[in-house]
Amino acid sequence: MTPIIRPTNDKAFAENIIIQNMSAYYNQLDMRWDTALFAKQWGELDSYELIINASRAGLLCINHDENAYYIRELQIDHKWQRQGLGTTAIRYTEEIAKQAGIHLLRLRVFCINPASALYERMGFRVRKTEGGTHYMERRIL
């Protein structure tokens, strides 16, 4: 099962899947979703939807500077999790970075989020932990 990954400007879809997937972590960490901050940052991201069988199964949001590509959001709908979509999205980001001549991927993940295990399996290493968040990076060969 290979998803179609295509650009999206659907901010409502993006915000909904993020809230759906992250609300339990926000509650556990006593954090609040900031719609205004999301709206501000949305315009700074290259955003993609992951499509399986004509259904939106996930969201990938990235940006970059001269040193690294940053995975800002990687959200997979609950019914599609653990089926390789996250891995596919990371590999997609890796290819975009390579084409741009950048050889470093970075991301942040809550320490309590089991997705950190996926990132470690894919070669990401924790560079620092601060405020309940792992800051991870991986070299692209």
Secondary structure, DSSP 8 states (H G I E B T S, - for coil): ---EEEE---HHHHHHHHHHHHHHHHHHTT----HHHHHHHHTTSEEEEEEETTEEEEEEEEEE-SS-EEEEEEEE-GGGTTSSHHHHHHHHHHHHHHHTT--EEEEEEETT-THHHHHHHTT-EEEEEETTEEEEEEE--
